């Protein structure tokens, strides 16, 4: 047998150095948790945040060294680096707003922080995936960590119920995804996105097996994003999971899956864009409409934000359908702005939570402006941004998305999106009305830690600054 010369292998440690670094911090958290007297809740949270900062620094250094490594499986380009940075930012913010909640609710500190770190690690691999195998590995790394995170609060039945529902439905979606990968590999003979693209270019008539594989791949990814009709898990899991985990689900896994979804559609399936464009035209319209209409009838703020996240997924797919450069740029801006406004809103929900009661009904926010004006102002800014009201970052994001759709000729889809945005004003403003127009004798006493306050100030600044100066 001829010995393998390792120098000839297409392996670059530098390409995955951010992932290696984050994995080391995740293992360090597990080891540190074995010494509870030396490493308490705050120390473990600090290690996790340090891991995200160090990983983000290494990602920034890769801006000047884009590359494709590991036999074409792993790609480091500016697109991947951008999504990695906002995923790391979102995870770090979740840690900052969670420390007091984790301690108050008696959630195991080591498991909480390490699982978030490993879920984020899966997100980084998923964002850089240029191969269907790495795509599946990344999604499953996120999924396994997410199932455990959803059920981490063993003191509450709703948390266990959310984990079971998420696991069962997630297993089905993973099955669809894996079968789709197998079928595409069986027909095309490759797992690489670019090689699959070349096969489609050279094959004018695609077999039914190919279309079945594409359909199952799309179903698996659509579940992870929460597109209608694969959204049924979202409201139940968001409501039952611990509130910081709900915040994490609404940002991290969704950003990573959308990043790879766009890469799959515009690289691997670019040759059949005409076929999938009409499919996602319908899915985008239905997802926006159902998400917004269902949110109107919610009285629980976590369920309202869950349906809101479904609607926002619909807005993002409007830009994907547009398929132009402005569409991709608008998605990147929108997801960046979404971190500020969505995690800012969850930071307020978390700050109002107490051990005996979390105050998750919208009516619980009645009169908040009279006792805690800054919290009410911050929540109003986030609600306005989610609704797309100027001069917030949410308005600019939607403006870019609608503009991309109009530029590509999808006028009707843009009109549907605008109508849905108007509908969303009703349920977002209902929270603001409760805070400013309703006065009650009992006012919730929030727990504003340094981390929560920092996140709120940063999120309000980001929401307004990027709304006024989007360039």
C-alpha positions, 0 to 999 in steps of 0.5 A: 500500500502506498503511504499517503502524503499528508501534504497533498491532502486538501486540508487547511487547519486555518479554514476551520480554526474558528470552529476548533477554537469554539469547540475548545471553549465548549469542552472547557465549559464541560470541564469547568462545570466539574468544579462548581466552587471555582466556576459558578454561573457568572464564570461559566457565562463569561467563558462562553462569551469569551469563546464567542469573542475569540471565534469572532476575531478569528473569523474577521482575520479570515476576511483576507484569506477566503478559501475552499478546503476539505475537498470542496466541502468547506468554504470560507468566503465573505458571505460565510464570514458575515453570517458567522459573525452575526450568529456569534453575536446573537449567541453572545447576546443570548448568554448575556441576557440569560445569566440571571434567568438561569440562576433564578430558574435553577437551570443547570449552568454547565449544560446550558452554556455548553449546549449553546456553544455546541449549537453555535458550533454546528451553525458555523459548520452549516454556514460554511457547508459546500457539500450535502454531507457537511450540511447534514452534519451541521444541521444535526449538531444544531438539532441535537443541542436544540432538543436538549436545550428545549427540555433543559428546565426539568422543573416545568412540564411545558419545557419537557413537552416542547423538547419531545415535540421538537424531537419527534418533528425534528426527526421526521424533518431530518429523515426527509433531508437525509433521503433527499441527499441520498436521492440527489447523490444517487442520480448526480453522483456528487454531494458538492453543490457546484458539481450538482449544479454542473450536472443539472446544466448538462442534463436538460431533462431531469428525472422524477427521482431528481425532483423527488430528491429536491423536494425532500431536501427543500422540505427538510430545510423548510422545517428548520426555517419554519416555513408554512406548512412546516411551521407547526412546531414553532409556536409550541416549542417557543412557548414551552422552552425556557425564554432564553432558549426561545430567544436563541431559537428565534435567531441562531439556528434560523440564521444558519439554516437560511444562510445554507438554504440560500447557498443551496438554492443559488448554487446547487439548484441554480440551474432549476431556478425557474422551477423553484422560484414559483414554489417559493413565491407561493410559500413566501406569500402563505408563510407571511399571511398565516404568520401575521394573521395567527399572531393577531389572535395570540395573548401570550407574547412568546407565541406572538413572537413565534408567529412573528418569526414565521412571518419574518421567514416569509419576508426573507423568502420574498428576497430569495424569490427575487434572486438578484444581488439586491435580494441577497444584500437585503437578506443580510441586512434584514437578519443583522437588524433582526438580531437587535429588534428580536433579541432586544424584545426577548431581553425585556421578556426575560427581565420581567420573569420571576421564579414563581411566574414569568409574566408572559401574557401581553396584558401583563405589560399594562402600565409598564411605561408609568413605572419603568419608562426605559423598558417601555420605550425600548420595547416600543422601539423593538415592536415598531422595528418588527412592524417595519415602521420608520425610522427603524432598521426593520423598516429599512430591511423591509424596504430593501426586500420589497425593492428587490422583489419589485426590481425582479418583476414580482409586483404582486408578491411585493404588494402581498408583503406590504399588506402583511406588514400593515397587518403586523402593525396591529399586534405589535402596537397592541403591546405598546398600547398596553404599556402606555394606555393601560394603567393597573395597580400591580406593576411587575418588578423587573430584574435588570442586570448589567448584561440585560441593560447593556443588551437593551442599550446596544439593541435600541442603538442598533435598531435606530442607528441602522434605521437612520444610517443604513448605508 
